[in-house]
Amino acid sequence: MRLRFLGIIPNTPVDDSPTIWLDEDTGDLMIQSYKATPEEVEACQDVGSIPGHSTNVPSHETIVRLPAVMLEYIPRPEGGNGEVPRT
């Protein structure tokens, strides 16, 4: 796995630092952020996703809250082909 640091919330304390990395081999994002509260998870489950799809969060998944300021660090597709740019 080749990770590239993309960004961290500026001026965060040492122990409270939402961060984003890019896996340059797969294009996947690795995100350190705040765990969703039980109330936030329930709200996501209430909204749901697509008909017939479970709203349960499996034990190998989680819901994280990504602060809006972190969106600037997420790579955008080049040329609209849906691929994350790799370097």
Backbone as a printed PyTorch tensor [residue, N CA C, xyz], in Angstrom:
tensor([[[  0.8480,  -1.1650,   0.0000],
         [  0.0000,   0.0000,   0.0000],
         [  0.9030,   1.2390,   0.0000]],

        [[  0.6870,   2.1040,  -0.9780],
         [  1.4370,   3.3590,  -1.0400],
         [  0.4840,   4.5010,  -0.7110]],

        [[  0.6000,   5.0380,   0.4960],
         [ -0.2770,   6.1260,   0.9180],
         [  0.3840,   7.4740,   0.6910]],

        [[ -0.4420,   8.4280,   0.2790],
         [  0.0050,   9.8120,   0.1450],
         [ -0.8710,  10.6700,   1.0390]],

        [[ -0.2540,  11.4540,   1.8920],
         [ -0.9750,  12.3880,   2.7560],
         [ -1.6320,  13.4530,   1.8880]],

        [[ -2.9320,  13.6950,   2.1250],
         [ -3.6470,  14.7160,   1.3680],
         [ -3.9360,  15.9640,   2.1930]],

        [[ -4.3170,  15.7830,   3.4570],
         [ -4.6250,  16.9710,   4.2380],
         [ -5.0910,  16.6550,   5.6410]],

        [[ -5.0300,  17.6840,   6.4580],
         [ -5.4560,  17.6170,   7.8470],
         [ -6.1570,  18.9360,   8.1580]],

        [[ -7.1270,  18.9130,   9.0730],
         [ -7.7830,  20.1640,   9.4410],
         [ -6.7190,  21.0930,  10.0250]],

        [[ -6.5910,  22.2810,   9.4670],
         [ -5.5880,  23.2110,   9.9750],
         [ -5.8540,  23.5870,  11.4360]],

        [[ -4.7900,  23.8100,  12.1620],
         [ -4.8530,  24.2830,  13.5520],
         [ -5.5960,  23.3350,  14.4820]],

        [[ -5.4970,  22.0330,  14.2320],
         [ -6.1460,  21.0800,  15.1300],
         [ -5.2120,  20.7420,  16.2790]],

        [[ -5.7980,  20.3890,  17.4150],
         [ -4.9500,  19.9470,  18.5240],
         [ -4.2550,  18.6290,  18.1660]],

        [[ -3.2580,  18.2770,  18.9220],
         [ -2.4670,  17.0780,  18.6570],
         [ -3.3160,  15.8150,  18.6240]],

        [[ -4.3050,  15.7130,  19.4930],
         [ -5.0900,  14.4740,  19.5990],
         [ -6.4440,  14.5220,  18.9050]],

        [[ -6.7050,  15.5100,  18.0980],
         [ -8.0210,  15.6700,  17.4750],
         [ -7.8050,  16.1670,  16.0570]],

        [[ -7.3850,  15.2550,  15.1670],
         [ -6.8890,  15.7030,  13.8750],
         [ -7.4650,  14.9190,  12.7010]],

        [[ -8.6990,  15.2210,  12.2500],
         [ -9.2020,  14.5530,  11.0530],
         [ -8.1940,  14.7000,   9.9080]],

        [[ -7.8930,  13.5750,   9.2620],
         [ -6.8320,  13.5070,   8.2630],
         [ -7.2880,  12.6400,   7.0990]],

        [[ -6.7820,  12.9230,   5.9010],
         [ -7.1090,  12.1350,   4.7090],
         [ -5.8100,  11.7280,   4.0050]],

        [[ -5.7660,  10.4400,   3.5960],
         [ -4.6730,   9.9110,   2.7890],
         [ -5.2640,   9.2560,   1.5440]],

        [[ -4.4750,   9.1590,   0.4950],
         [ -4.8670,   8.4930,  -0.7430],
         [ -4.0220,   7.2450,  -0.9130]],

        [[ -4.6660,   6.0990,  -1.1470],
         [ -3.9430,   4.8770,  -1.5020],
         [ -3.6550,   4.9920,  -2.9940]],

        [[ -2.4170,   5.2250,  -3.3190],
         [ -2.0520,   5.4700,  -4.7160],
         [ -2.1560,   4.2240,  -5.5890]],

        [[ -2.2370,   3.0510,  -4.9890],
         [ -2.3820,   1.8260,  -5.7710],
         [ -3.8260,   1.5930,  -6.1970]],

        [[ -4.7790,   1.9670,  -5.3380],
         [ -6.1960,   1.6800,  -5.6210],
         [ -7.0380,   2.9270,  -5.8690]],

        [[ -6.5430,   4.0900,  -5.4220],
         [ -7.3470,   5.3070,  -5.5080],
         [ -8.2890,   5.4700,  -4.3270]],

        [[ -8.2780,   4.5130,  -3.3970],
         [ -9.1370,   4.5920,  -2.2190],
         [ -8.6530,   5.6890,  -1.2800]],

        [[ -9.5900,   6.2620,  -0.5360],
         [ -9.2500,   7.2450,   0.4780],
         [ -9.2380,   6.5810,   1.8390]],

        [[ -8.2710,   6.9340,   2.6500],
         [ -8.2030,   6.5080,   4.0400],
         [ -8.5330,   7.7620,   4.8460]],

        [[ -9.5380,   7.6780,   5.7060],
         [-10.0130,   8.8610,   6.4150],
         [-10.0020,   8.6180,   7.9130]],

        [[ -9.3130,   9.4960,   8.6230],
         [ -9.3920,   9.5280,  10.0870],
         [-10.3070,  10.6940,  10.4160]],

        [[-11.3820,  10.4190,  11.0990],
         [-12.3060,  11.4930,  11.4450],
         [-13.1150,  11.0790,  12.6620]],

        [[-14.1550,  11.8330,  12.9260],
         [-14.9760,  11.6040,  14.1060],
         [-15.9470,  10.4590,  13.8660]],

        [[-16.0760,   9.5470,  14.8460],
         [-17.0800,   8.4930,  14.7630],
         [-18.4560,   9.1370,  14.8500]],

        [[-19.3450,   8.6660,  14.0170],
         [-20.7170,   9.1430,  14.1020],
         [-21.3030,   8.7200,  15.4470]],

        [[-22.0930,   9.5920,  16.0180],
         [-22.7550,   9.2640,  17.2790],
         [-23.8820,   8.2700,  17.0010]],

        [[-24.3640,   7.5890,  18.0210],
         [-25.5020,   6.6870,  17.8100],
         [-26.6980,   7.4200,  17.1760]],

        [[-26.9160,   8.6610,  17.5610],
         [-28.0240,   9.4380,  16.9890],
         [-27.7940,   9.7020,  15.5000]],

        [[-26.5490,   9.9860,  15.1120],
         [-26.2390,  10.2290,  13.7030],
         [-26.3910,   8.9440,  12.8850]],

        [[-25.9520,   7.8170,  13.4400],
         [-26.1110,   6.5320,  12.7540],
         [-27.5970,   6.2380,  12.5660]],

        [[-28.3850,   6.4660,  13.6010],
         [-29.8260,   6.2300,  13.5030],
         [-30.4520,   7.1280,  12.4350]],

        [[-30.0190,   8.3740,  12.3670],
         [-30.5390,   9.2850,  11.3430],
         [-30.2000,   8.7730,   9.9440]],

        [[-28.9760,   8.2660,   9.7530],
         [-28.5940,   7.6960,   8.4600],
         [-29.4650,   6.4910,   8.1310]],

        [[-29.7180,   5.6600,   9.1340],
         [-30.5560,   4.4850,   8.9170],
         [-31.9890,   4.8860,   8.5890]],

        [[-32.4890,   5.9580,   9.2170],
         [-33.8420,   6.4310,   8.9370],
         [-33.9710,   6.9110,   7.4930]],

        [[-32.9490,   7.5810,   6.9880],
         [-32.9680,   8.0660,   5.6080],
         [-32.8250,   6.9050,   4.6420]],

        [[-31.9660,   5.9310,   4.9900],
         [-31.7700,   4.7620,   4.1340],
         [-30.9170,   5.0740,   2.9220]],

        [[-30.9240,   4.1690,   1.9670],
         [-30.1360,   4.3540,   0.7510],
         [-30.9800,   4.0060,  -0.4680]],

        [[-30.9680,   2.7480,  -0.8740],
         [-31.7720,   2.3460,  -2.0230],
         [-32.7850,   1.2950,  -1.5690]],

        [[-33.9230,   1.2030,  -2.2510],
         [-34.9420,   0.2310,  -1.8520],
         [-34.3760,  -1.1860,  -1.7800]],

        [[-34.7130,  -1.8800,  -0.6990],
         [-34.2930,  -3.2560,  -0.5300],
         [-32.9100,  -3.4290,   0.0710]],

        [[-32.1900,  -2.3490,   0.2900],
         [-30.8480,  -2.4380,   0.8600],
         [-30.9300,  -2.2120,   2.3600]],

        [[-30.2690,  -3.0520,   3.1200],
         [-30.3040,  -2.9510,   4.5700],
         [-29.7100,  -1.6310,   5.0440]],

        [[-30.2630,  -1.1050,   6.1210],
         [-29.6960,   0.1080,   6.7180],
         [-28.8180,  -0.2240,   7.9210]],

        [[-28.6520,  -1.5090,   8.2040],
         [-27.7600,  -1.9080,   9.2920],
         [-26.3170,  -1.6430,   8.8920]],

        [[-25.4900,  -1.2590,   9.8600],
         [-24.0700,  -1.0470,   9.6170],
         [-23.3390,  -2.3060,  10.0780]],

        [[-22.7670,  -3.0650,   9.1410],
         [-22.0860,  -4.2980,   9.5140],
         [-20.9120,  -4.0290,  10.4550]],

        [[-20.5130,  -5.0500,  11.2040],
         [-19.4450,  -4.8760,  12.1860],
         [-18.1090,  -4.5010,  11.5450]],

        [[-17.9210,  -4.7950,  10.2570],
         [-16.6650,  -4.4500,   9.5880],
         [-16.7160,  -3.0680,   8.9180]],

        [[-17.8060,  -2.3230,   9.1160],
         [-17.9560,  -0.9760,   8.5740],
         [-18.2920,  -0.0120,   9.7040]],

        [[-18.1930,   1.2780,   9.4050],
         [-18.5870,   2.3040,  10.3650],
         [-19.0540,   3.5290,   9.5900]],

        [[-19.6750,   4.4470,  10.2720],
         [-20.0470,   5.7290,   9.6850],
         [-19.1930,   6.7770,  10.3700]],

        [[-18.5180,   7.5970,   9.5780],
         [-17.6990,   8.6740,  10.1350],
         [-18.2910,  10.0110,   9.7280]],

        [[-18.0630,  11.0140,  10.5670],
         [-18.4700,  12.3790,  10.2360],
         [-17.2340,  13.0880,   9.7060]],

        [[-17.2880,  13.5280,   8.4520],
         [-16.1810,  14.2410,   7.8350],
         [-16.5060,  15.7320,   7.8340]],

        [[-15.7430,  16.5410,   8.5740],
         [-16.0130,  17.9770,   8.5880],
         [-15.9390,  18.5630,   7.1770]],

        [[-16.8260,  19.4850,   6.8660],
         [-16.9120,  20.0750,   5.5320],
         [-15.5840,  20.6640,   5.0710]],

        [[-14.8060,  21.1990,   6.0000],
         [-13.5250,  21.8010,   5.6240],
         [-12.5910,  20.7630,   4.9950]],

        [[-12.8100,  19.4840,   5.2730],
         [-11.9550,  18.4320,   4.7330],
         [-12.2400,  18.1320,   3.2600]],

        [[-13.3790,  18.5820,   2.7450],
         [-13.7270,  18.3020,   1.3500],
         [-12.6940,  18.8510,   0.3780]],

        [[-12.0150,  19.9180,   0.7520],
         [-11.0200,  20.5010,  -0.1550],
         [ -9.8450,  19.5490,  -0.4020]],

        [[ -9.6470,  18.5620,   0.4520],
         [ -8.5310,  17.6360,   0.2970],
         [ -8.8830,  16.3890,  -0.5070]],

        [[-10.1480,  16.2060,  -0.8310],
         [-10.5630,  15.0240,  -1.5830],
         [-10.2650,  15.2460,  -3.0640]],

        [[ -9.5160,  14.3300,  -3.6850],
         [ -9.1850,  14.4850,  -5.1080],
         [-10.4420,  14.4770,  -5.9630]],

        [[-10.4420,  15.2740,  -6.9980],
         [-11.5540,  15.3340,  -7.9400],
         [-11.1560,  14.6250,  -9.2200]],

        [[-12.1020,  13.9310,  -9.8430],
         [-11.7880,  13.2570, -11.1070],
         [-11.3530,  14.2580, -12.1680]],

        [[-10.3800,  13.8470, -12.9460],
         [ -9.9380,  14.6670, -14.0710],
         [-10.6420,  14.1720, -15.3240]],

        [[-11.1830,  15.0770, -16.1030],
         [-11.8410,  14.6990, -17.3320],
         [-13.1990,  14.0710, -17.1680]],

        [[-13.7220,  14.0210, -15.9360],
         [-15.0620,  13.5110, -15.7120],
         [-15.2260,  12.0220, -15.9110]],

        [[-14.1190,  11.2530, -15.8990],
         [-14.2440,   9.8190, -16.1340],
         [-14.4490,   9.0200, -14.8650]],

        [[-14.5340,   9.7110, -13.7260],
         [-14.7870,   9.0340, -12.4740],
         [-13.5620,   8.4410, -11.8050]],

        [[-12.3990,   8.5510, -12.4410],
         [-11.1820,   7.9970, -11.8590],
         [-10.4970,   9.0550, -10.9830]],

        [[ -9.9390,   8.5940,  -9.8790],
         [ -9.1870,   9.4890,  -9.0060],
         [ -7.7800,   9.6290,  -9.5910]],

        [[ -7.2970,  10.8770,  -9.7320],
         [ -5.9440,  11.0480, -10.2880],
         [ -4.8930,  10.3920,  -9.3970]],

        [[ -3.9440,   9.7190, -10.0190],
         [ -2.8450,   9.0820,  -9.2900],
         [ -1.5460,   9.7400,  -9.7130]],

        [[ -0.6200,   9.8150,  -8.7690],
         [  0.6920,  10.3730,  -9.1170],
         [  1.7800,   9.3600,  -8.8830]]])
